[in-house]
Amino acid sequence: MFQRKIISELRLWADSKYRKPLVLRGARQVGKSTMVKEFGKEFDVFISLNLEKPDHWAIFESADIDISVKMIFLFAKKPLDRTKKTLLFIDEIQNSPKAVALLRYFYEDYPWLYVISAGSLLLTLQNQHISFPVGRVQYMHLRPCSFSDFLEATGNTLLCDELNTMHIDSSLHPMLMQLFSQFAVVGGMPEAIARYSDNPDIVALKDVYASLLRSYSEDVEKYAKNDTMKNVIRLLLKKGWTYSTEQITLGNFAESSYKAREVGEALRMLERTYLLELTYPITSCQLPIVQENRRKPKLFWIDAGIINYAANIQQEVMFSTNIMDTWRGKLAEQLVAQELFSSTTDADVHHDFWVRNSPSATSELDFVYLFDGKVIPIEVKAGHNAHLKSLQIFMDNAPHDFAVRVWNQPMQVDDVVTPNGKRFRLLSIPFYYVHLLPKLLPLYI
């Protein structure tokens, strides 16, 4: 077990006077259960239930909150003592619609009890009768580990602390980029990172990635609603990894014969399990953000480490000397997306990229980031500032004067003038700063 940033988020939830039962979302194997059990060590009493187990599931069958609470403490062989700080963890809660319904009564009748629930989204999709009580619960999204988590896990805690000050001396840049290159190979799945920290051999991790892919496929076998969806998802989990960061065409995806409707339905199912995210283009440079859902979306998968394995590019990544050039630049964009996603625990946040609103235009920016009422453009690109043509076109039309570029050099701030005379500040950050962007931006905007 290694320390992860989300522990601090859980502490904030526990300390809030407005605390409600917490529903922890996230894909399989991102560490939800492990994280809650580690957090449970900070309580006087910790009770963990797994509703895949029949005897645990039966506790909630009465659908009476008082009876269920009494049974929980009797089952755990612990006294029901309101003076002791008690955390109740209900894992795989989607197996019991009655347990889900009771969450509102934990909030109303047992506010002294700290309650966290979690479950597999692949399972919940199949039971349309399950709905979480609106206004009586709150949500948190656990994603794969960030680069900071990777530093903690690999024994670089002091370097992680230094990084979090956001004032890294340029002399530390080569070391951090070397470690980020390792992170680019391993990815952010907790089991892969834990194994790598014990034995830094990427070849030894192949069974971890294979096991993850196998578990995702087995879920599909069980819960796809028909044979067509099952076969499309098999196709996506077999060939879709190589399309990471690309704008995809749904119809005949990966040279298949499947229709756009069939591929779209399968993609949306996988998106709801947090295995992937589809990002759509926007054409505006200011709020409100309106996604162009009729245009082709970009496909981002859950984790670079799994992509490297599934797309058979591990060796290319391992021996690359420049992340910007690896896999035709696709790995760099995937890693930035992954770090941006991991920078928040907001379960409902979505990500977008920008395209110029013109039929003949090819201008495009990799990401846009909403901050302080501004649509901040993010370009993943090395080279001279004058070559950032799409960024300059965006800034010509933006009502603010700030942009971000991600590259492999030390951080710097430049004053840039577009060909049309618009002045703006360009914050260029190395990859290892991306997950800290929410804390970094206030220092410069």
N, C-alpha and C positions, 0 to 999 in steps of 0.2 A: 504494500500500500504506500502511495506517495501523496503528498499534499497537492490539492487542486484548488484553483481559484474559486470554484463554486462553493467551497466550504464557507468562505466569507459571506457569500450571498445567502446561504442557509442561516447563518448567524443573524444577519440583518432581518430575515423573515421571522426568526424566533424571538428577536428583541422588539419587534414592532407591536405597538398596542392595538393595531388594526389587523393583527394576524388572523388568517383564516386557514382551514385545512388546505394543504399544498398538494397539487397534482403535478408530479414530476414527469415531464415528457422527454422523449428521446428515443433514438434507435436502439435495437438490441445491442448489447455488449459495449455500450459507451460508459458503463460504470455506475448506473443509477443505484442499484442495490448496494454495491460496495461503498459508494459515497455516503448513503444514508446510514449504513451500519457504522461507518467511521464517525460520522456526526453524532450518532447515538452515544458514543463514549463521553460526550460532554453533558449528559443528562444523569440524574439520579437513578432513573428507571428507563430502560429501553426494551420495548416489546416489538418483536418482528413477526408478522404473519405473511404467509404466502398462499394466496387463494387458489393456486393450482393443487394444493393439498386438500383432500376431501374433509379432513377434520378441521382445518382452518376455515375452509369455505362454509362449513355447517354453522359456524358461530353466528353468521349474519342471516341465517334463514328465517329467524323469527321476525325480522324486519322491525324489531322494537329496539330503540336505542339503549334503553336502560338495561334490558336483558342482555343485549349484545356486549355492552361495556362490562357488565358483571361477568359474563362468560370469558371475555378477553383476559381479564385479570386472573380468574380462576384457572384458565388454561395455561397462562404463563407462570402460575404459582407465585404470584406477587400480590401483596395487599393493595387494595384500592385506597391510596392515600393522596388526597388533594394537596397536601403540603410538600410533596416531593415532585420535582420537575420531571415529567414523564413524557417520553416520545413514543408514539405508536406509529409503526411503519406497516402499511398494508400493501404488499407487493402483488402484482398481477391482479389488480382490483377489478379489471374488466370481466373476470370470470364470474362475478356476482353483481348483477344489476341492483340487488337489494343493498349490498355494501356501498355501492356508488350513491344510491338514494340517501343512505344514512349519513353521508358526509355533511349534509346541511344541518343535521341534528347535532353532530359533533360541534359545529360552529355555534348553534343556538343554545344547547343544553350543557355542553362540556367544554366551555372556552378555556378552562385551565389545562386541558389535555392538548399536547402538541401532536398534530396528525399529519403525516406525509403518506401519500399514495403514489403508486407507479404501476405501469403495465405496458404490455406489448401492443403497439398500435396495429400491428397486423391482425391481432385477435379482435380488437375493439371494432374494426371495420365491419366485422361480420354480424355484429349484434346491433341492429339499428334501434333497438329499444333502450339502449344505454345512453343516457344524457346526464352530464354532470350538472348539479344544481346551480343555476345561474345566480351570481351574486353571493354565493355562500362558500365558494372556493377560489383559490388563486393558482396561477400556473407558473411553472418555471421550466425552461428548456435546457437540458444537459446535452451538449454536443461533444464531439471528440476533443481530446486534450489540445490546449494551445501550446505555443512554443515555450511560454513560461512554465507550464506544467511539465513539459519535456525537460527543461533545465532542472527543475526540482527533482524529477525522477532519476536523472543521470548524475546526481551528486553535485550539481552546479548551483547550489542554493545561494551562495554569496554573489555569484554572477547574476542570478535572477533578481536578487535584491537591488543590485546596482542598475540593472536594466529598468526596473520599475521606478527608479528615480527619474528616468527619461533624460538623463544628462550623461550619456555614455561618452567617454573620452575616445577619440579616434584611434588611440593605440589598442583599444579592445575590439575594434571593428573586425579585424581578421579572425579573431577567436570566435566571435559571435556568428560570423558568416559561416565558419567551418562547422559550428554546432548546428546552425540552421540547415546546412546541407545534409547533415545526418538526419535531422528531423524530416527533411524532404523525402528521404529514402524510407524511413520507418513509418512516418505518418503519426496520427494522433489517437489511434485506438489504444485504450489503457493496457490491454494484455500484451500487445506488441511492444509498447514502450517499457513495461515492467520486465519483459523477457530480455529486451535489448540492454537494459540497464544492468542486468546480471551477466549477460554474455553479448558483447557488441559484435555479433555476427549476423548480418542480414539474411544469409542463407538459412540460418537456423530458425528464422521466423516464418518460413514458407508454410509450415503446418498451421500457424496461427491464422494467416490470411485465408488459407484453404478452408479451415474450420469455420471462419466467419462467413465466407461465401456459401458454404454448405448449409449453415444454419438459416441464412436468408432464403436459399432455394427451398429448403424443407418447409419453411413457413408458407411459401407460395403454393407448394404442393397441397398443403392442408386447407388453405383459406381462399385461394382464388375462386371467384364465384362461378366460373364456367371454364370449359376446356380452352376456349380461345384466349381468355385472359391469362390462364395458366401458361399457355405456350408463348404468348407475347412477353410476359414477365421473364420467362426462361431466356428468351432472346435478349431482353434488356440486360439481364444479369450475366449473360455470356459475352455479348458483343458491345453493349452500351458503354462500357468503361473507356473504350478507345475514342468515344465522342465527347469526352469531358471538355468543357469550355467552348464547345462549338455551338453555333446556331443550328438547330436540327430541324429537318423536315419530318413531320410525323408519318405521313403516308409513305409506304415502302421503306420504312426505317431500316437501316443496315442492309439494304438491297433485299428486304423481305417482301412478301406479298400482302402484308397486313395493311389495312386501311387506316387513315388518319384517326378516325374515331376510336378504333381498337387500340392503337398505340397510345393515344392521348389518355384513354381511360386507365390503361395499365401504368402509365407514367404518374398519373395523379394518385393512384393507389400507393405506389412506391414513395411518392412525395409525402403522403400522409404518414408513412412509417419513418420518415426522416432519413431514408437512404439516399435521397437525392433532392436537389432543389432546381426548379425551373425558374430562371430569371427572365423577365420580359423587358423589352426596350421602352424607354420613354423618349419623347421628343422635345419636352420643355426644359428650360434651364432654371425654372423657379417653381415654387409651390402654387397650386396643389399638384402632386405627382399623379399622373394618369398613365397606367400601363397600357401599352399597345398590344392587347391580347390576341389580335388577329395576325400579328407578325410572328416570325419564328422566335422561339425562346432559346436561351442558352441553357445547356445542361451542365450542372455541377454535381458531382457525387460526394458522398459523405466524407471520404478520406483519401488522401494522396497515397498512403502506404498500400491500401487495397488496390487502388488504381494501378500503381506500379507493378504489383503482382499480377492482377487480372489482365492488364494490357501488355504484359511481358516486356516491360521497359526497365526492370530493376537494374540491370547491368548498365544501361545508358545513364541512369540517374546516379548510380554509384560512382561511375568514372567521369562524370561531368565536372568541369572546372568552373562552370558558369550556369547558375540556375536559369538565367534569362534565355539561354540558348537551348536548354534541355527540352527534348520532345517538341521541337519547333515552337518553343515559348509557351506551350500549353501548360506545362507543369507550374511555371511561375504564376500564371493566372489562377490555376486551381488552388495553389497554396495561399494566395492573397484572399481568394473567396473563402477558403476554409478558416483563415485567421480572422477575417471580418465576421464570419458567422459565429465564431467562438468568442467574440468580444462582447456578446450579450447573452443573457439568459431569458430575454423576452421571447415568449413562445409564439408570438404572432408577428414578429418582425419579418419583413420581406426585403429582398434585394433587387436592384434594377441596374440596367446599363443604359447608355444614351446613344441615340443615333440622330443624325441630322434629318430634319423634317423636309425632305426633298426627294422626289422620285429618282433622280439621277445621282444623288449624293452617296458617297461611300464613307463619310466621316463617322467615326464610332469611338466611344470611350468605354473602357472596361467596366467601370462601376460608377454609380453615384451614391453619395452618402449624405443622409439628412442630418444636419447638425445646426442647432441654434436658428431654426427657421430658414436655413440656407440649403440649397442643393449643391453639395461639394463634389466636383468631378475627381475621379481617381483614375490615373493612367498607369499601367504597368509597362514601363519602357525605359530603356537605357538611352544614352546618347545626349547630344546637344539640345538645349532648350528650343532652339529654332526648328528642330525637327518634330516638335509636338504640335502638328498642324490641327488635329482634331481638338486637342485641348484648347488651342487658341481660338478656334471657331466657337467652341462652347463659351469661353470666357468673354468673347465679343458680345454675346447675347445674355450673359448672366448679370443679374442685378447686384453682384458682389464682386470682390476682387481677390478671391482666394481659391487655390487649387492644390491638389496633392498628386505627387508622382512617386511610385514605388520602384526602387532600383537596387542594385547591389553595392552601391557606394555609401560612405558615411552620410549622415543627415546634413542637409544644408538648406538655406532659404535664399531664394533669388528673386529679384525684381525683374519681371519679364514684360516686354511690350509687344503686343500683337502687331501684325502688318497693318491693321486698321487703327493703331494708336491706343488701344486699351491697355492700361497698366494693371498688372495683378501680381500678387505674391505667390510664388510656387514653393511649397514645402516638399522637398524630396527626402523620402525616408527609406532606410534599408528594410528588408523583409522582416527583420526581427522586431520592428516597431509596430507592425500592422495591427496586431491584436490589442495594442495599447492606444489605438487611435482615439477612442472616446476620451481618454485622459490627456492625450497629447494636443488635440485640437484647441482646447481652451487656452493653452499657453501661447498660441500663435494667431488666433482669430480675434 
